[in-house]
Amino acid sequence: MTRPARALIDVAALRHNLSRVRALAPASRVFAIVKANGYGHGLARVGRSLQEADGFGVACLEEALALREASIPQRILLLGGVFDPSELPLVDQHRLDVVVHDESQVEFLERARLHRPISVWLKIDTGMHRLGVHPASVPRLWQRLVECANVARPIRVLSHLANADRPQEQQTCSQLSCLLACAGGLATEISVANSAAILTRPGSHRDWVRPGIMLYGISPFPDSQGTQYDLRPAMTLMTQLIAVRRVEEGETIGYGGTWRCPQAMPVGVAAIGYGDGYPRHAPSGTAVLVNGKRVPLIGRISMDLITLDLRTQPHARPGDPVVLWGRGLPIEELAQRAGTIAYELVCRVASRVKFTEEA
């Protein structure tokens, strides 16, 4: 028998979550963001599941080519643009869209020898101060793109919101105003809304929205869960009990002996650990499900194993199912307990975990 740690991907949940995007932004086209291996869910799997999207957003050329190899025909946007001019022939060959966020990338396009013009999105830094051209540079760089024979029409613009996950923050309003001021005279398509803005700022939706984390059933907001927005978790991380032991009162559990048994009690051992992507810093008391019922973690997380307090599940036996997050146990809850974000948890599921699909 193979090691029981597995990630169950609910394809119907992915499709449902895309339908929520459509319902919230009915006048916008949708770039489904699938970078980082589809947020850990499997790049090709997510691409095939979300064929109703108008396009896909990826971080780099390698991810785009993997989608093309999976016979994904939709528009694919390189969110970071090209990192070297040698990538442009492949962009041309595979009909990819590229973001231009720096003047050097304009120069790449001006010097390139391509078979056909490529689709370009000019990224404007409206206040996040990570990637994007300064608003004052937009007219000059826009004109260079217009005059470049390697750039297809129309040229489009986008930006990225720094604090949309905090709906009361005024920076989002400032960023939107800046973007609209820059794009106002260009008569072009605009994209700025991420998951948080799709859920809370209809005025930001514009021509294209770019949902990421919400597609996977996870809330983009602190202290909330995807189910509150009618999103369904797409990944359930599961394993099994592989041992149940009776440990005497006063004995300690695991590395460092950080948890002491308050009484004689059953302790379960499950085949999952930080080597599988479960967060090492999840503290004792963090909930998992055994046979669908909550029980607390006890002791330190090991590379391959966790230990569980089974006093409320005295009849649990080796082979019983254990759920770490997903169906019945929100990943956002675990992320908060472990001092991280759900994005990191799904992206860090290790390759040794077996992935299976559920239609």
Beta strands, then each sheet from edge to edge (+ up, - down):
strand 1: 6-10
strand 2: 29-33
strand 3: 55-58
strand 4: 75-78
strand 5: 97-100
strand 6: 119-123
strand 7: 156-158
strand 8: 190-193
strand 9: 208-209
strand 10: 235-247
strand 11: 252-253
strand 12: 259-260
strand 13: 265-270
strand 14: 287-290
strand 15: 293-298
strand 16: 306-309
strand 17: 321-325
strand 18: 354-358
sheet 1: 18+ 1+ 10- 13+ 16- 15+ 14- 17+
sheet 2: 2+ 3+ 4+ 5+ 6+ 7+ 8+ 9+ 2+
sheet 3: 11+ 12-
end
